[in-house]
């Protein structure tokens, strides 16, 4: 299964996360996308462990429910594996080399840095463009993932009755959404930081006009927010989820829960950015873009902006899309749909 398939075909993007399954089906074009189907279905405890599927039956049931709820009639799907399970490396390859020769050379190069037997790995590559350091070479992005992980996703999608058209990396899907909506560097020479808050972990990407400059995972996520709610109100995990989703949270929610969580988030973003600054020539960023379900908290971006003293926004993947189903509901859910949206973009011209 290729990680960078070159076909052009409408697909439904399915983000199988550790906490829920998000589904988005797009139609139209990249310039004028239309959301024709979407859904979010929570996953029961025990379905995932350390970003890997541990109970395929639970995940399959939730996937089938997500497909049914969305109403999608799509026959092809795109999924993403966690970047924590992927190995990526940019290689320099002679510009005049044929694709066959490139495959041979990349397979040889992969032996030097992939810590698994090569027959247990899915490999793919994509030519990024001319190398900045050697005008006789192209930069080529090599991606590798354990075959067993990819096979789990193949089994899930095919078991749902769809064909798996694309296997992507979650962070590439996020980058695709961001670049589809923004022109980096239009107002600043400084890069932009995208901070994706997952259920149990987060991922920082720092981007410039052309590439990802930096990438880092951290053990921080929406689970910390749920813990704060449970501790403050003495409720179960399910009850904490209900409070978080409520349009009328407890009166002291802002001071008792949200403010401490924003401070925790500030510390995590600041720590991640300090690692970036120490490993690069940059000492500042243009702005921070947040994504993930917990970013839907009212006022969170503004509160974090005050603490970071830097512009903070929440990624809205459907901002430029014509939404054809459940328009009001998707407004609140959109921060959680970014990866699924970016996956579905793979099928648009």
N, C-alpha and C positions, 0 to 999 in steps of 0.2 A: 504494500500500500504506500503510495507516494505521499509525501508531506507537502509537495508543491505541484499539484496537478494543473496542467495548462488548459483544461477544457473550460468553455464558457457555457454555463448552464445554471438556470435558476435552482437554488437549493434552499432548504430550511436549515438555519443555524441552530445547533443544539449545544448549549453550554451545560455539561454535566458536572456541576460543582459538588463540593463536599456537603453542602447544606440544602441545595435545591437544584432542580433542573429548569433551565430557562430556554425558551424556544422562540425564535423569530423567523418568519418567512417574509422575504422581500420580493417585490416585482419591480418592473420599470427599468431604470438605468442608475448608474452611480450618481449621475448628475441630478436625476429626479426619481429617487427611490420611493417605493410605496410599501408600507407595512400592511400586509394582507392577513397575517395571522401571528398570534403570540400567546404565550402562557408562561406561568411560573408555578411549579409544583414542588412543595417541600419534600425532602428526603427523610425517611425515618432514621433514627440513631442506629449505628452499626453498618450503614451502607458503605461508608468510606472510612479509611484510616490512612493518615499521612498522604493525602491526595491520591490514593490508590483505591480502586473498587475492591471491597472485601466481601460484599454480598450481592452478586449479580442479579439475583431474583428480586430483591427490594428495588434496585435501580431500574430493572426492566419494567416492573409494575408502575413506578413513578413516570418513566418515560412514556409508556402507553397512555397513562392518564394525561400527561402534558400534550401529547398528540391529539387526543380526543377533545380536551378542553379548548385547544387552539382552533380546532376546525380545519387544520391544514389538510390539503389534498396532495401535498408535495410527495414525490417519489424518490427524491435524492436529498441527502443530508450532508452537512459538514459538522465535524466535531473538533474539539481542541483538547490536547493533552496539556497537563500543567508544565510550565516552563521549568519547574523544579525537577521534572523527570527527563528533560531534554538536554542534550549536549550540543552547543552551537560553537562554531569557529569560522572565522573569515580567513580564507586561503587566497593566496595570489597565484593565478594561473595565466600562462601565456595567452595573449589575445587571439592568436591564430590557431589555437588548438581546436580540434573537432570535438563534438559532444561525446563521441565514443571514447576518444583519448582522455577527455576530461574525467569521465566516469572511472576509467582505469586508474588515473592518477589520484583521484580523490579517494578511491577505495584503499590505495596504498597509504596515503596520508592518514586516513582514519585509523589505521592500525596503531599509530603512534600516540594517540591521545584518548581513544575510547577504551574504558577499563573493563570491557566485556568481550567475550568471543564475538567475532564479527558476524557469525551466522545467527546470533541471538539479537541482532540489532536491525532496525529499519533505518536506512540511510537515504537522504535526498539532498539535493543542492539546488541553488538558484544563483545565476549571475547577477550581481548587484550593479556592476558598472565598472568603468575604468578605474584603475588603482590610482590613488593620489600620490603614491610614493614611487611608482614605476609605470611609465607610459607604455611599456611593452606588455603590461599585464592587466587582467581584470580581477576585481575582487569577487570572490565566489563564497556565498554563505552555505556552509555545510551544517546540516541538522541531523542528529541521530537520536533515536529513542528505542528503548528495549522493546523487542517484538511482542513480548507477552502483554505489555501495557496496551500497545496498539491493537492487538488481537481482541482484548476485552471490549474495546469500543466497536470493533467490527462486528463482534457477536451481538452486542446490544442493538446496534442500528439495524443489522440484517434481521434480527429477531423481531423487530418492530414492523417489518415488512418494507422498509426503505432500503435503498442502495446507498452505501457510503461513498460519496463523491470526493470529499476532501478530508484529510487529517491535518490539522493546523496546530500551532502553538498558541496558548491563550494570550500571551503578551503581543504576538504579532497581530492577533485579531483586534486588540485594544489600540495598537498603533494605527491599524488601518482605519478604524473609526475616527480617531483623532485627526489624522491627516486628511480624511475626507471632508472635514469641517473647518479646518484651520490652515492658514499659511504661516508656518513658523518663520520667525525672523522678520516679519513684515514691519514690526514696530520696535524690534529690539535685536541686538546681537547676542543676547543671552539665551541659553536653552530653556526648555520647559520641562518641569517634572510632573510625570503622571503617577499618581499614587493609588494603586488598586487595592481596596480593602476587602479581603475575602472573609470567610467565616472564621478560620483559625490562623490565617497568615496573610501577609500583605506583600506587595511587590512594588518597588520603585523603579520607574524607567525615566531616564533623562534623555530628551530628544533634541536634536538640532534640525536644520532644514533637510538633511539628507539621511541621517542614520540615528540609531540608538547609541548614545555615548556611554551609558552606564546602566547597569541592571543589578538589583539587589533584593533578596527575599528577607522578610523579617517575621518573627513569631508574634504577630499582633493582628487581631482581626475583630470582627463583630462579636465574637464570643466574649470578649472583654466587656462589651456593652451589656450583653445578656447577664453576665455575672454581676455587674453593678446593679441592674434592675432586681435580680433575685435577692441580693444582699440587702438592698434598701427596703424592699417591700415584702420580703419573706415569702416569695412565691416560687412555684415550680418553673422549670425551663419553658414548658408550653405556655404557662400563664405570662411569663416574661415576654415571650414572642407576641402574645396578644396585646400586652401593654404597648410594646414597641410599634405594633401595626395600628393601634387605636388612633382615631382622629381626636380623641379627648383623653390624653394621658393624665395621670395624677397632677394635682395643682403644683406640687413641688418638684415635678420631673426635671425642669430646666436646671434648678440649682442642685438638686440631689443626685442627678444622674448625668444629664447632658454636659454640664460644665466640667465635672471630673473626667468624663470620657474625652472631651475636646482637649483637655490638658494632656491626657495620655497620648492622644493622637498627635498633638504638637511635639511631644518628646520623641515619638517614633519618626515622624517626618524629619525633624531637625537632626536626629541621629543618622538617618539614612543619607541626608544631604551632606552632612559632615564627612561621611565616608567618601561621597562623590567628590567633594572639594579637595580632600586630601590626596585623591588619586588622579586629579586632573589639573588643568591650568585655570579652571574657572573658580571664582570665589562668590558667585551669585547666580541666581536664576531669574528668569522673567516672571514666572508664575507657577503655581501648583494647581494641577487639575485632579480632582478626586473622582473616583468611580467605585461602585460597589453598593450593595443594598442599604447599608447603614448611612450612606451619604444623603439619603432622602430625608433625614432628620431636618425639620424646619430650623433654619438659622445656623446650621452646622458650619457651612462654608464661611459665613460672615464672622462667626465666633473664632474660627481658626485663623482667618485672615488677620484679625486684630492681634492674636497671639504670635503669629509668625512674622507679622509686619511685611507681608508679601501678598500679592494678589492671589486669591483662592477662588476657584470655580468648581462646579460639579458637572461632570460630563453628561450631556443629554444626547444619547445616540440618535434619538428620533427628531431632533430639533429641525433638521432640514427635510424630513420625510413627510409624505402624505399618509396619515394614519387612517386606515379604513375600518378599523374595528376597535371598539371599547376605548375611545379617545380619552375620556376623563381618567379611566383607570391606569392607562399607560403613562400618564404624566407623573404619577407617584412612583411607578415601578421602573421607570426608564433607567435610573442609575444601575440597576441590577441587570439590565439587558444588554449592556455594552458588548460583552464578548460574543453573545449569540448574534447580535446585530452585525458585528464585524465578520463573523463566520459567514453569514448569509450574503454579505457584500462580495464574497468570493465568486458568486454566481452571476453577478451583474457586469455588464459592459460599460 
